[in-house]
Amino acid sequence: MNHKLLAVLFFSFFISKMLLAFDGTFMLNKDAFVYEKYNFSIAKVVDARFNKQKPTGFYYEGLLNKIQTVGNDTISSELERFFLKHHKSFYEPTKIILVINQINLIEILNGNTDDFEITLAFDYYRITENMAKLEYSQYLKFDKSAGLNKASGLNKIFSEAMAAAFLQFKNQIMYYKPLEFTAQQTEDLVKRLNSLPVKRIESANGNDGLYFNIGQLIRNAPVLTSNYKIINDSALINFQPVLIDCKSYLVKKAFAFIKNNQLYIYISDGKYLPAVVEADGRIFLKEIYYKKKENIFNNKTLANLRAFSPLLRTIKIIKDVTADSDQLKIQVDEETGQLKF
């Protein structure tokens, strides 16, 4: 009888863990982050996201237990505290303001394995006395399996993504001359970063150039406007991977670019798809896609589990409109830079 009671209690506990949702955050892990000496130090961290309270993504424990990871308005102070505490990883003379433009998390469900993709969009401003000057703007996607313990695994992945981002910046200032951006008062910079855009991109006024985060795109302010080349332009027509070549700037990928007044948004695997800015300011992928009406999309639980998976890996794109297909418009969330439908 006691064994049966224990079994019932265990089963009830297991079910309750699956059905209840918990909130959590992913933060830096010292051992995962510290790889080498960086040739700069972080003096201040500024969270410049439009909505600092908006969740960065979701992951799942079990089938129904949705765990929300949040990037709240304390993340900048937490990162700043970490960098100042572990200063031995940095080389002191070059002081940098680290600006957070995007932090997004996506769980990728690949059969029996769960991989996570973290997107980081950072700006690095060099501080000289009370002036700040942009040194580098980056857009980085980092993916890896979290292992058996997702909570601690996410912290490790986030740490490794941060290390990869910092390594890119280290290489940028080590091997390339800094671009000539205009210096500004540090106090004025922080005020501007915390303000919402007044002038916004419109369908007809997009400036040609490379954009490394959603904020730059909304403000119609590309970082690079010259001295770069889109490799294999014809691939843009056929939705094939393209490369961006720049002799003075380390570009792994851009969040978006505008070429000949046509906007392209980065999707995955080196692919950029054409997008449009509608009259109300919302940004959508240009093409209308269709998802086939299959059981996987009609089952709400399974559909929700895949809500944050990369777009082209989860939606079957078909060219003809049939009775068993739903029209799908893909929007770019102007607060997170993520795709949504």
N, C-alpha and C positions, 0 to 999 in steps of 0.2 A: 504493500500500500504506500509506504514511504517513497519507494522508487518511482511509483506512478505519479505521486504528488510532485516529486522533484522534476520529473520529466515534463509535467504540465507547466510548472513554474518556469522552467528553462525555455520551453516553447513560447510561453506568453512573453517572456523577456525578449526573445529573439524577434517575435512579431512586432513588439512595441518599438524596438530599435529600427525596424524596417519602415514603419509607418510614420514615425515622428521625424520632424525636420529640425536640424540644428544649425545655428549660425557659427561661422568660424572665419578666421583670417589666415592668410599665408604670410609668413614673415621670414626674414633672413636667418640662415643658419651659419654660424661662424665657420665651422669646418668645411662646409660646402662652398662658402663664398671665397675664402682666402686661398688664392692660387699663387699669387706672385706680388711683387712690389709694383704698384701703379705709379706712374710719373705725374701724379697730381693728388690733391687732397680735397675732400668735400667739406666746404665750410658752411654750406646752408642747403637745405632741400625745400623746394617750393612745389606744392601740388597745384598745377595749373589746369586741371581738368574742369570742364564747365560745370559738371555736377559731381561734387566730391563724395556724395552719399550714395551714388548709384552703384549697385552691385557690379563687380567686375566679372562675375560668371557663376557657374554652378557645377558641382560635381555630386556624385551619387555613391552612397554606401548601401549595398543591397539593391533591390529592385525599385523600392518606393521611397527610400529615405534620402530626400534631397537636401544636401548641405550647401548652404549659400555662403560663398566667400565674398567678403565685402572689402572695398577699398574706401575707408571712411576718411574723415578730415583729420585723423590723427596719424595717418600713414607717413606723412612728411616728417613729423617730429620723431616718430619711431625710427625711421631710416636715418635721420640726422643723428640721433642718439647712438645708433649702432656704429656709424662711420666714425664719430668722434671717439667712441669707446675703443674701437679696434683700429686706431690710427697707424699702427705699425705696418699695415698693408699699403700705406700710401707714402709718397715722397712729398714732403711738406711744402716746398717753395711755391708750387703752382696751385693756387687756391681756386676752387670751382664752385659755382652755384649749380646744383643739379635740379633741373626742372622736369617734373613728371607731367607728361601730356596725355599718355594713355597707359593703362595697365589692364589688360584683358586676359581672361582665363577661359579656355574651351576644353571640355572633356571629349576626347575622340574615342568612340566605342568601336574597336576593331575586333569583332569576333569575341574571343575569350580574354583579350587584353584591353586594358584601359590606359590610353596614352593621354597626356595633357599638353596643350599648347598654350604658352604664355606669350603675349605680345607686349613689348615695351617700346614706348616712344619717349625718348629723353632729349632734352637740350642741355648743353654744357656751356656755362658762361664763365669766362675767366675774370677774376676780381683783381683790379689794380686800384688800391686805396678805396675810394668810394665809387669807382666806376666799374661797370660790368660790360663785357663784350662777348658776343656769341662766338664760340670756338667750333662747335660741332652740333649737328642735329641728326638723330638717327631713328630708324624704324627697324625693330628686330623681332623675329618670331623664333621661339625656342620650344621644341617639343621633346618629350621623353616620357617613359613609363614611370608612374609614381611608386610602383611596387605594391606590396601587400598592405602596408599601412598608408592610406592615402593622405591622412592629415600631416604626418611627418614627411611623407614623400613629396607633397606639394611645397613644403618649406624648402626642401632640398632643391627641387626643380626651380623654384623662384630664385634661390640663391645662385644656382648655376647660370640662370638666365641673366641675372645682374652681373655676374662675373664676365660673361660673354660680352655684354654691352660695354662694360668698362674696358675690356681688352680692345674692342674696336676703337674706342676713343683714345686709348693709350697709343695704338698704332697710328691713328690719324695725326696726333700732335707730334709723334716721333718721326714719321716718314714724309709728312706733307706740310707745306707752308699753310698757316691759317688764312682763311679767306678774310677779305676786308669788310667785316660788318661794322656798323656804326656803334660806338660805345655810348652808354647811357648811365645816368645816375642809378646806383643800385636800388635806392628807394623807389624811384620812378618805375624801374623794371618790375619790381615785385607788385606794385599797384597795377600796372598794365596786365601782368600775367593773371591777376585775380579778378580782372574785369571781363565782362561779357563783350563780344565783338559788336561794334557799332555798325561798321560797314561790312556787308556780307557778299559772298560770291553770288553772281547771277549767271543765267544761262549764256549771256552774250559778253560778259566782261572777264572771263577766266584768263588769268595770266599764264602763258606758257612757262613751264619749269617743273622742278621736283618739289613735292610736298612730303614731309616726313611724319605728319600727324594730322588728325582731323581738324584741330584748331587752326593750323596754317591754311588748310583748304577752305574752311568757313570764312576766314579773314582774307582769302584770296592773296596770300602772301607766301609764294614759293621761296625756298631757301636758295636753290640753285636755278639760275635762269640762263646760264651759258657755260661753255667749256665742258659739256657732257654730251654723250651720244646714246641714243636708244639702239641697241644692237638688234638686228633682224627685225626691221619695221614691219615686214610682211607678216610676221607672226601675230601682230596685233589684229589682223583681219581674221586669222584662223584660230584665234584663242590659244596660241602656242606660247611656251615660255620665252621670255625676252630677258636680256641683260642690259644693265645701265653702266656705261663705261665713262669714268671721269678720272682724269689724270691727276687732279689735285684734291680729290675728296673721296674718302672710302665709302662707297655706296654698295651695301649688300643687297638692299631693296629699298624701295620708297613706298610710302603709304598710297600715294597717287602721283600722277603727273598729267600735265596738259600739254598736248602737242597739236599745233594747228587748230586751236580752239576746241579740241576734243578731249574730254576728261577720261582718264583711265584709272580704275581702282584696283589695288593689289588684292588678289583672291588667295592663291596658294600655289606652291610648286612653280614659282616664277611666272605665273600667269597674271596678266592685267586685263580686266574687262572694261569695255566702254560704259560710261555712265552719263547721266544727264541731270542738270539742275532744273527743277520745275519752277513754275511761276511763284509758288508759295515758299521757295527756298529749299524744299526737301530734295535730297539727292537719291536717285535710283539707278540701278544698273539699266543700261539702255535697252537691252534685249528683254523681251517678255519670255519667261520660261514656263514650263509646264511640268507638274509632278504627277506621275501616274497614280491613280487611285488603287493603291495596294493595301493589303491588310496592315502593313507596317505603319502607314500613315493614318489609317482609320482607327487604330488602337491608340487611345489618348496617352496611356502610360508610356508605351514605346515611343510615340511621337515626341513626348516631352523629354524623354531620355536623350533624344537626338537633337534637341532644340538648339544646342550650342555647338554642334559638330560642324566642321568646315563645310561650307555650302556645297561645293561640287563633289564631295565624297558621300553625301547622303541623299541628294536629290537626283533622280534619274531625269536627265534632260532629253526631251524628244522634240523633233522638228515639226511634226504635224499635230494639229489639234484634233483630238478624238473625243468621243463621248465619255471615255473612262479617264479623262485627264482634267486637272484643275489648273487654271491660270495662276501664275505666281509672279508677283512684282517684288523685287528685292530692293530694300531700302538700306541706305547707310545711316546708322544712328549717329546723329551729329554730336552726341555727348560722349560716346564711347568709341566711335569709329567701327563698331562691329556691324556685320550684315544682319538684317532681320527681315522677316516676311510675315 
